[in-house]
Amino acid sequence: MTKTGLFFISDYRGVTCEPGRDPAYWILKELDRADRFKVYSTANRVINSSCFGNIDFLMLDYKGDIQIQKLGYNYAIYNAYKKVKDNVEIIHHCEKFQVGKGYNLIPLLSNISGKAFMIGPVQLPHNVFEDDFLVNSTGLKRSIKKSVYMNRNNLGSMFKIMFKKTIENADVVIVPDSEVRKELSRYIDKNKIELINYGVDLSVYGEYLYTATENNYDITFAGSAIKRKGIEYLLEAIPLIKDQFPEIKLHLLTNGYRIKEYKKLSKDLGITENVVFHGRLEKNKYIELLSNCRLLCLPTLSEGYSWTVLDALCLGVPVVTTTECRCNDLFENGDIGLRVKPADPDALADAILKLFNDFELCKKFSENGLKKREEFGNEIIIPKYMKLYEEYI
């Protein structure tokens, strides 16, 4: 049987056989079992590929700090494609791709007529604060000049042109929610847009489910200690809640160079006994802590998509976040939590107090989340990608 060649641009950059959070790992696992495709996948490092018997990993050998917008990284992807282009009928850009910022050099530098070009999942971008560029993935500050950050912002118009030219070449664009679909319909025919939710490995949550009781006033925040996450506004909301609920406890699962600033703010606000700085936790410990809290609070100033909110949904944990948390479909009919305007401690406090004072509402949000969680299981999501591939065999 003749196999269909598929060039897969993967965000599973370090192949270790350990599941990644983004879809690429799970799609590759399914492709590995499919005998209809010959798969070539990009990888920046291959540490252990023993669980992928039928995937040819193409090493990018990119030495710099991986940022998907960097021309050098994209050129490494293009060079990998050139090695196998004559054997490829389908190209799937499954690397990170944001509206107005993402691009791919393959359709810009070569003729892909006769090949199917897929992109996705595509996210909405978050606003780029200085922290987002000056802080690395571990939360520590980079040794880099502010002028570099400013110049990077000035490249925005070039990225928009490259994004538009890339997206216009796509046969299918995959989006995780209707808000992204609406935004993309400004650029391409809406019939080319396919909505496929982000998938999760439901086994990760194990037996953990929402276990908070009516007298539980614990709150979890999980995310980087950067300005964009809005932690200071959550801290400023705690004194407004403490008068009514002195036993309130805020669990901050975060690290980074702003930690000292947030610890000082906690002291200045007189809430040091109400705030626990955990640092980053292993996944299972994070899941356990989150499931035992009254609610998750994500006071973000700008968010493209929140995996943390999806975690809360799958555990049945009520959510308080802002209108800048761009995952509207998770909050369809407002049924898993409350959203307030950003940068507003009073609004955060009011929403948290509402859930502290109404345990029945918490239980309703919890039940709604648990009803939805099956929709996001990889068992449901990944076959939808396979169906798209099969349309081009």
Number of C-alpha atoms within 10 A of each C-alpha: 5 8 15 19 21 23 25 27 25 25 21 25 20 17 21 15 16 12 14 17 15 19 23 23 19 21 20 21 18 15 22 19 13 14 13 16 22 21 24 24 24 26 23 22 17 15 10 12 16 10 13 17 10 19 19 17 20 22 16 19 13 16 9 9 9 13 11 18 17 11 13 15 19 20 16 17 25 21 15 22 22 11 10 14 20 9 16 22 21 23 23 20 24 21 23 19 21 20 20 22 20 23 27 24 17 22 18 14 9 11 9 17 10 9 16 20 23 22 26 22 25 24 25 23 18 18 13 13 14 15 20 18 17 18 19 14 11 12 20 16 16 12 9 11 9 12 9 12 17 12 10 12 12 11 11 12 12 11 16 16 14 18 20 17 17 19 23 15 18 19 16 22 25 22 23 21 23 16 15 24 22 13 13 22 13 9 15 19 12 14 10 15 21 20 17 20 22 21 22 27 15 16 9 12 17 12 8 18 20 24 17 19 13 14 12 17 20 21 22 22 20 23 20 27 26 22 16 20 20 22 26 18 20 23 23 19 20 26 20 16 19 16 10 12 16 14 15 21 22 24 22 22 20 21 20 19 16 19 18 12 12 16 17 13 16 20 13 10 14 12 21 16 13 18 19 15 15 13 16 17 13 7 11 13 11 15 19 18 17 30 25 20 22 28 28 27 29 25 30 24 22 21 22 18 20 15 14 17 25 21 21 26 29 27 27 29 32 29 31 22 22 24 17 20 21 22 23 16 13 19 17 10 9 13 17 28 29 20 21 20 16 19 19 16 22 18 18 30 22 15 19 25 17 14 22 23 14 12 17 12 17 26 21 15 22 26 19 20 26 19 12 15 19 16 16 20 18 19 15 14 20 24 13 17 16 14 10 14 20 12 8 12 13
